[in-house]
Amino acid sequence: MSAVPQAEQPVLLREDRDGVCTLTMNRPQQMNLLTSEMLAALQREFDSFKNDRKVRVVVIAGAGKGFCAGHDLKEIKALKELPKIEALFGQCSRMMQTMPLLPQPVVARVHGAAAAAGCQLVAQCDLAIAADAAKFVTSGVNWGFFCSTPGVAVGRNLSRKHAMEMLLTGEPIGAAKALEWGLVNKVVPLQELDSAVAELAKNLAAKPPATVAAGKRAFYQQMDLGLAKAYELASGVIASSFAHEEGKAGMDAFIDKRPPPKH
């Protein structure tokens, strides 16, 4: 049997297993570019997760040699008019902003190059594990279009100086430096990437879901507040978690010297 042409394959693949939903961008020949079609597919899945209690963890992956090469410049060129180009970036920004609003942790599985908006996608995920050969770059400055939108997510993960170094030089960094600079959480050999992601996802999926959702939401909210307001918000959230049934069960287990309850 002949292979199914890429154009006839789904742009985004979904696999659900043990509470972990893996979304694989499936345009390997185009380095999984964030076309309007890809952005729409990711948005649909993200929107479906908001009230899905079966999904505990979301993993973002890419097919082929690279993770994601960012936007499709041919698509942008064809749009020509500024309002149409702005609409595309608005679509991408909406998708990126949906990720921290999800109740589930979102993990990037980075096996190859993550460029421009692809690097932004990694930075926007809650957590990221990379293969040791992965590369990260925001190279728009070299071509006359500064990576301003990737800079939003990158600048919220890296120190200001490191973020500006990536954005101003457009030079790639390797996985080891990405780990050192705070863009990813862990670097492993490529052959160990799947097992490392699975281990992290299993760990996250075992945590009490209401606690995770409330904690994640509060974390991102307090990051945009002053110190006093941040502590006020966080105090309310942690107090509520102790009053929640998950917190009560956890307190009982801790006091009785039992393992944490399974959820």
N, C-alpha and C positions, 0 to 999 in steps of 0.2 A: 504494500500500500504506500502511496506517495504521501509525503508530509502535507499537513494542512497549511496553505499559504498564511503568512503572518497576518495579512489584512483581514483574514476570516477568523482569526483567533481572538478571544476576548482580550481587551486591552489591559484588564486587571483580573488576576486569578485570585480566588478565595479558597482557603482551606481552614476548616474548623476542626479542632481536636482538643479534647479535655479542657475546654474553656479558653483555649488560645486560638485566636483568629489571625491567620497569616495572609496578608495581602501582598501579592507579588506583581509588580509592574511588569507587563509582558510585551514589551516592544524591544527585544534585545538588539535587533539590527540598528535601531535608532538610539541605543543607549538609554532606553526608557524615558525619553523626553517628556517633560510636563506640558504636553499639548492641551488644548481645551478639552479634548476627549478624555485624556488621562485625568485631568483635574476634576472633571465632572464625575468620572467613575470613582475616584477617591472620595469625593464629597458625598456621593450617594451612600457609600459604605459607612463613612463616618457618621452621617446622619442616622443611619440605621442602628448604630451602636448606643445611641444616647439612652434608649430605654430597653436595651437588650441585656437582661440579667444573666443570660447564658454565657456571654462573652466577658471574660475576666481580664484578658490581656490582648492587645493588638500588636502584631509584628509587621513592620513594613520592610519588604525585600525587593530585589530587582532580579530579573532574568538576564542571562547572558554574561558578558565579561564585565560590565560596569553596573554600578548601582543606579545612578541617574545623572545625566549630563545637563540637566536644567531645562530651560525653555527651548522651544523649537524656533530658531531664528528665521527659518523659511516661512513659518506661519506668521510670525510677527511682521516680516517684510511684506507678506501678502495682504495684511490688514491695512497697511499704508496710513490710514487716518488716525490721528491722535486719540479721538474718543474710542475707537475700536481697540487700539493698543491698551489704553487705560482700562477698558472693560476686561481684557484678558488678565492684566495684573491684579485687577480687583477680584476676579474669580480665584486667582492663585492665593491672594492674601486671605480671602475668606476661608479657603481650605486650610491654610496654615493655622489660622486662628481657631479653627474648630478643634484641632488636636489637643490643646491644653484644656479645652472645655469638656472633653470626653471624661466620663467617670472612670474609664479603664486606663491603666498605664500603657503608653505607646512606646515600643522599642524598635529602633532601627537596626536592621541586619545589613551591615555594609561590607560587601565582599570585594568591591572594586572601586572605581573612580566615582566620586561624588563632586560634581562641579556646579558652580553658580547656584541656581535654585535647587539643585540636587544636594548641595552642601547645606543650603537653607533647610531642606527637608530633614536632614540628619540633626541639625541644630534644634529644630522645632520639636522633634520627638522628646519624650521625657527622659529616655535612656537610649544608649547606643553601644553596640558591640561591633568592632571592626576586625576584619582579617588583617594580618600584618602587612599585606601588600597593598592595602587600600590607600588611595590618595584623595586629598581634599583641596579644592581650589575655588577662589572667587575671582575669576580672570577677566571679568567684564571691562575693567579699567584699561586693559591692553588694547581693547577693540573700540573704545569710545563710548561704552555704556556702563557706567559705574554700577557695581552690584549693590544697589541701595536696599532693595528688599531683602536679599540674603543677609545684608548687614544688620537688619533688625534682629533676626534670630541669632546670628553669629555673635553680634555684640552683646547679647544677653546670656551667652554661654562662656565666652572667653573674656579675659581682661581687656580693657580698652586698647592698650598698646598692641596686644596680639591680634585683636580683631582688625585694627587699622593696618597692621602689617600685611594681613591677608588681603584686605580690600584695596590698599594703595599699591602694593607690589604686584598683585595678581599671580604670585608665585605659589606653586603647590606645596603642601606639607604632607609628610608621610603619616602613617598611623601612629607611630611612636610619639611624634610631636603633637598630633591631635589628642592623644591621651594626656600628654604633659600639659597641654594648654586647656584641657577641659571640654573638648568637643565630643569626645567619646568616653565611655566608662571603662572599657576593657578592650584589649587587643590580644588576639589569639591567632595561631596558624590557621590558614584557610581550611584545612581538613578538620579542625576542631570548632569551626564557627557554628555549625548547626547545633552541635551538642552544647556549646556555651550559651547560645540563644535559648535553646530548649530548657536548660537548667535554670536560667534567669526567669523565663516565662513561667515555669512550674512553680518557682519560689513565689512569684508575684500572684499567681492564680490561687495560691493557697491562703492568701491573706484575706481577712474579712472585707468583703466588697464595699459595704457602706462606709467603713472606716477609710478605706483607700480613696474612694470617690470624694469624701468630704475633705480629707487631708490634701489630696492633689489640688482640689479647687481652692482651698484656703492658701496653699503655698503660692500659687500663681497670683492670687488676689493681693496677698500681703507684699509681694515683690514690688508692686506699684504704689505702695503706701509709705508714708513717713513712719518712723520707728514707733511712735505712740499708737497710731492707728493700726499698724501691723500687729502689735501685741494685743490690742483690743479685739481685733478680728480673730487672731489665733487663739486667744483665751476663750472666746465664745465657742469656737469649733472644738477645741480639746475638751471643754467642759461637756459639750453635747455628746462627744464620743464616749465619755465615761458614763453618761446617762443612757446611752443607746444599749440595746440588748447585746450587741457584739462586745461592747466595752464591759458590761456587767459580767458576761461569761468569761471574758479574759481576765478580769480582776479576780474572780473566784478561783480560776485555774492558777493564777500567779500566787495568790495567797496560800492556796492548798498545795503549792509546789507540784502542780501537774503541768503537762505540756500544753501549749496554746491550743484552744479548740480548733477543730478543722471546719472549714467553711466550704 
